[in-house]
Amino acid sequence: MTDIAPPTNIQEEVLSFLLTAPSSQQIIDFHASQDAQARLHHLLDANRDGTLSETESAELAEASQMNHFVILLKAKAHQKLVGE
């Protein structure tokens, strides 16, 4: 693979977003940056190919946990909007 996306810290991206005090709708609309998405695709491809390093494996696990957190956050934001 020659087009390896550079490491991006999805956790930092999400935390920076949350520090902007987003509205419920902005939370629902939130998506990781294109760089973060490209990095995730690289990690998933490497995992599928069995070429994931230990560091990349830890990065993929962190991204998975952050994805779960964002899903829960979006669900709560949606509940809040529906309840308003």
ABEGO torsion letter per residue (X at the ends): XABBBBBBBAAAAAAAAAAAGBBAAAAAABBBBAAAAAAAAAAAAAAAAGABBAAAAAAAAAAAAAAAAAAAAAAAAAAAAAAX
